[in-house]
Amino acid sequence: MASAADEKSKLAEARAAVGDGYVPDDSEEYMNEKQQDYFRMLLLDWKKSIHDAAGQTLQSLQDGPIREPDLNDRASSETDWGIELRTRDRQRKLILKIDAALRRIEQGEYGWCEVTGDPIGLKRLIARPVATMTVEAQEAHERREKISRDD
């Protein structure tokens, strides 16, 4: 697992390589070095923002227990904290997907469907940088999943 300092330097390198205002374009060679740097930057920025939000949540938890005098206010605060903690758990799982996507970039596999081997597509990757399948392969996967759940 990469250290925070390593990721910070990789993020700075990717930002420098990409430059300001760059957005991958279909007229370029698919998954060229600049596009890989762009997605590396996108993923590392996303991961950093998740870590920052988690740090804020942790700090709030450490600031002390919920001390609402009114039972209704306390229940509302506890519900809010429950939602916050579930969100952080989902984001923890998302970090695993981000790390997997970063590994795929390093291995030269990023941007290619794990099922068909076809390009996932720039628009899909910009919308969902952790995508591992084309839209068509994902839809087929979800249909199979639904059928097996219904059985």
C-alpha positions in Angstrom: 0.0 0.0 0.0 1.4 3.4 -1.0 2.2 5.9 1.8 0.5 9.3 1.9 3.8 11.0 1.0 4.1 8.7 -2.1 0.6 9.4 -3.2 1.1 13.1 -2.7 4.2 13.1 -4.9 2.4 10.9 -7.5 -0.5 13.4 -7.5 1.9 16.3 -8.0 3.6 14.5 -10.8 0.3 13.6 -12.5 -0.9 17.2 -12.2 2.3 18.5 -13.7 2.1 16.0 -16.6 -1.5 16.8 -17.3 -1.5 20.6 -16.9 -4.5 22.8 -16.3 -7.7 22.3 -18.2 -6.8 19.1 -19.9 -9.7 16.7 -20.5 -9.2 13.4 -22.4 -10.5 13.5 -25.9 -11.7 10.7 -28.3 -9.4 12.1 -31.0 -6.3 11.0 -29.0 -4.8 7.5 -28.9 -6.9 5.6 -26.2 -5.2 5.4 -22.8 -2.1 7.3 -23.9 0.3 8.4 -21.2 -1.4 11.8 -20.7 -4.8 10.1 -20.3 -3.3 7.7 -17.8 -1.9 10.7 -15.8 -5.3 12.4 -16.0 -7.1 9.4 -14.5 -4.3 8.9 -11.9 -4.8 12.5 -10.9 -8.6 12.1 -10.8 -8.3 8.9 -8.6 -5.7 10.3 -6.3 -7.7 13.5 -5.8 -10.9 11.5 -5.1 -9.0 9.3 -2.6 -7.5 12.4 -0.9 -11.0 14.0 -0.5 -12.4 10.8 1.0 -9.5 10.7 3.5 -10.0 14.4 4.4 -13.7 13.8 5.0 -12.9 10.7 7.1 -10.5 12.8 9.2 -13.1 15.4 9.8 -15.6 12.7 10.9 -13.0 11.2 13.2 -12.2 14.6 14.7 -15.9 15.2 15.4 -16.2 11.8 17.1 -13.2 12.5 19.3 -14.6 15.9 20.3 -16.9 14.1 22.6 -20.1 12.1 22.9 -23.5 13.4 21.9 -24.8 15.5 24.8 -28.2 16.5 23.8 -30.4 17.2 26.8 -33.6 16.5 24.9 -34.2 12.8 24.1 -35.6 13.6 20.6 -32.5 15.8 19.8 -30.2 13.0 21.0 -32.0 10.4 18.9 -31.8 12.7 15.9 -28.1 13.3 16.5 -27.4 9.5 16.9 -29.3 8.9 13.6 -27.2 11.5 11.9 -24.0 9.9 13.2 -25.2 6.4 12.1 -25.7 7.8 8.6 -22.3 9.5 8.7 -20.6 6.3 9.8 -22.3 4.2 7.1 -21.2 6.7 4.5 -17.6 6.5 5.7 -17.9 2.6 5.5 -19.0 2.9 1.9 -16.2 5.3 1.2 -13.7 2.9 2.8 -14.9 0.3 0.3 -14.6 2.8 -2.5 -10.9 3.5 -1.5 -10.3 -0.2 -2.2 -11.7 0.2 -5.7 -9.7 3.4 -6.2 -6.5 1.5 -5.2 -7.4 -1.3 -7.6 -7.9 1.3 -10.4 -4.5 2.9 -9.6 -2.9 -0.6 -9.8 -4.5 -1.2 -13.2 -3.0 2.1 -14.4 0.5 1.0 -13.2 0.0 -2.4 -14.9 -1.3 -0.9 -18.2 -4.7 -2.5 -17.8 -6.7 0.6 -16.9 -9.5 1.6 -19.3 -10.0 -1.9 -20.7 -13.0 -4.0 -19.9 -12.2 -7.0 -17.7 -14.8 -9.1 -19.4 -14.5 -8.3 -23.1 -11.1 -6.6 -23.3 -12.7 -3.7 -25.2 -12.1 0.0 -24.3 -14.4 1.1 -21.5 -14.6 4.6 -23.0 -13.4 8.0 -21.8 -16.9 9.4 -21.0 -17.7 6.4 -18.8 -14.3 6.6 -17.1 -14.6 10.3 -16.4 -18.1 9.6 -14.9 -16.9 6.5 -13.0 -13.1 6.3 -12.8 -13.2 3.0 -11.0 -15.3 1.3 -13.7 -13.9 -2.1 -14.8 -16.4 -3.0 -17.5 -18.0 -1.4 -20.6 -21.6 -0.2 -20.2 -22.8 -3.3 -22.1 -20.8 -5.8 -20.1 -21.9 -4.1 -16.8 -25.6 -4.3 -17.9 -25.2 -8.0 -18.8 -23.5 -8.6 -15.5 -26.4 -6.9 -13.6 -29.0 -8.8 -15.6 -27.3 -12.1 -14.7 -27.0 -11.0 -11.0 -30.7 -10.1 -11.0 -31.7 -13.5 -12.5 -29.6 -15.4 -9.9 -31.2 -13.3 -7.1 -34.7 -14.1 -8.3 -34.0 -17.8 -8.4 
